[in-house]
Amino acid sequence: MQQRWRFERPLDDEEVQWFNQERNSETSCAPLARSAHVQWGTQVVMPEQTDRGKQAQPAPLVSVIIPAFNAADHVGAALKSVFAQSFIDYEVILVNDGSPDTERLEQAIQGYIPRITYLKQANRGPSGARNLGIRHARGEWMAFLDSDDAWLPQYLAEQFRFLRSDPALDMVYCDATLEGEIGDAGKTFMQVCPSIGPVTFESVLVEQTQILTSGTVVRRQSVAGVGFFDEDLRWSEDHDLWLRVIHAGGKVAYQRQALLRRNVRPDSQGSAPGALYDGEMQSLKKLDRTLDLPPHTRGLLEQRLRTIQAALALIEGKRLLLAGEPDKAYEALSRACDLAPTSKLRGALIGLRIAPGLTARGVRLWSRVQSRQIRKPGKS
């Protein structure tokens, strides 16, 4: 029997044309009429279809993929935000990535089990979890959501409204409000990590445009075409994927609406000092070997690698200072200054030469003050 679809409001001509184009490659549904009313993609299941299960249902337009690791305390809010969407032509795939809190996690999602695809695997990291979700996904578009983040109710509607404005787009990302135990709580992601100008390989490489994965909607074909997430990367795996998608010709744009809440947790997988830099450096060295880059772009990549190495040396120098090892700290900070010299670094090196003990105590005091500020909600 022919599928029937309901929409929450009448669609204009542009929306009808766009919806039909998106669904033609996925289903054999009859085209929508101009007068179609009802919610995006809510299927009316006929009695004779119920025994045939999911395989008989048309593919959703978008697959929402949520990796979960140590997520029992937050995943319920993430799922609640998805099922509160005004745009609802989607499926939800939640991947338990060998989480040590599996018993509590499964209690937290128990009420959602009938409405989601729940997958479990031994721990393979964020890349492996998302890739498993992608391989089970039926949608043409992928929307990634970290288990400790939450979308606003209009998230999907606004993202697809933006995508309709340019049918050539392969991916869109948006802004987010920052929450959690961070000094930037209350600000938006783009206030802290700006996106300026068009999205290109070079702009992402040098962080002129910075992409928040929980704010992305991307064509499945674009992700599959470049080999999915790199499972050798435990950190910065998303940054690596976006660079490959753009290098392969993917067209990416952003909108400045803050359409989600980004919860930054001290215990998240990317929170360890230097972890994101380590992952980015591993990614960039790989891309330098494997991609055909023009000389200018390769020069920017090499410059970015030097910046990362300087940041890692700076992190190591601070750690050694806090541990009471000023001599080793001086060596690390000297490497950082050689790679990316600044007046502050030069001043710290002078202090370590003249009064190493006093400089180390000053750094420890500064670190304690910073820690107290970060724990105050909304402290900027």
Stockholm file with secondary structure:
# STOCKHOLM 1.0

chainA/1-380         MQQRWRFERPLDDEEVQWFNQERNSETSCAPLARSAHVQWGTQVVMPEQTDRGKQAQPAPLVSVIIPAFNAADHVGAALKSVFAQSFIDYEVILVNDGSPDTERLEQAIQGYIPRITYLKQANRGPSGARNLGIRHARGEWMAFLDSDDAWLPQYLAEQFRFLRSDPALDMVYCDATLEGEIGDAGKTFMQVCPSIGPVTFESVLVEQTQILTSGTVVRRQSVAGVGFFDEDLRWSEDHDLWLRVIHAGGKVAYQRQALLRRNVRPDSQGSAPGALYDGEMQSLKKLDRTLDLPPHTRGLLEQRLRTIQAALALIEGKRLLLAGEPDKAYEALSRACDLAPTSKLRGALIGLRIAPGLTARGVRLWSRVQSRQIRKPGKS
#=GR chainA/1-380 SS CCCCEEEESCCCHHHHHHHHHHHHTTCCCCCCCTTCCECTTEECCCGGGGGGGGGGSCCCSEEEEEEESSCTTTHHHHHHHHHTCSCCCEEEEEEEESCTTHHHHHHHTGGGGGGSEEEEESCCHHHHHHHHHHHHCCCSEEEECCTTCEECTTHHHHHHHHHHTCTTCSEEEEEEEEEESSTTTTSBHHHHSCCCSCCCHHHHHTTSSCCCGGGEEEEHHHHHHTTSSCTTCSSSHHHHHHHHHHHTTCCEEEEEEEEEEEEECTTSTTCSTTHHHHHHHHHHHHHHHHSCCCHHHHHHHHHHHHHHHHHHHHHHHHHHHHTTCHHHHHHHHHHHHHHSCCHHHHHHHHHHHHCHHHHHHHHHHHHHHHHHHHTSTTCC
#=GC SS_cons         CCCCEEEESCCCHHHHHHHHHHHHTTCCCCCCCTTCCECTTEECCCGGGGGGGGGGSCCCSEEEEEEESSCTTTHHHHHHHHHTCSCCCEEEEEEEESCTTHHHHHHHTGGGGGGSEEEEESCCHHHHHHHHHHHHCCCSEEEECCTTCEECTTHHHHHHHHHHTCTTCSEEEEEEEEEESSTTTTSBHHHHSCCCSCCCHHHHHTTSSCCCGGGEEEEHHHHHHTTSSCTTCSSSHHHHHHHHHHHTTCCEEEEEEEEEEEEECTTSTTCSTTHHHHHHHHHHHHHHHHSCCCHHHHHHHHHHHHHHHHHHHHHHHHHHHHTTCHHHHHHHHHHHHHHSCCHHHHHHHHHHHHCHHHHHHHHHHHHHHHHHHHTSTTCC
//
